[in-house]
Amino acid sequence: MAVSAGNKRKLVYKERVFYWYVRKNREGILRLYIISDDKKVHLERPLFDTEVPVTPADVVKQLEEYESGKG
């Protein structure tokens, strides 16, 4: 079952579809969430700076860091 795309931004990275969004976690801290369409990747990352908007380039950087740490 695919991820619900409501209120999320879509990004294609290395021919895979990811959705990302920024929300507060349980402690009230803003976090970046990245989820693959097949739900195999689910990342929660802190924001570098809460005063600067998150861009697709920031999401790609997070995905690259995730991939480099896998192996």
C-alpha positions, 0 to 999 in steps of 0.5 A: 500500500502506498503512502497517502500524499495528502499534505506531503511533497513528492520527490523522485530520487534515483528513480524512487518516489519519496514523500516529505513533510515538516511537522512537530514531533511529540516533544513539539520540535520541528522535524523533517520526515521522509517516507518512500512510496513503498514505506521501506524507508522512513526517516525522521531528521532534525531541521538544520535551521528552523528559520530557513525553509526546507528545499528538495535539495535538503531532502536529497542531501538527507537521502544521500547521507542515509544511503552512505550510512547503510553499507 
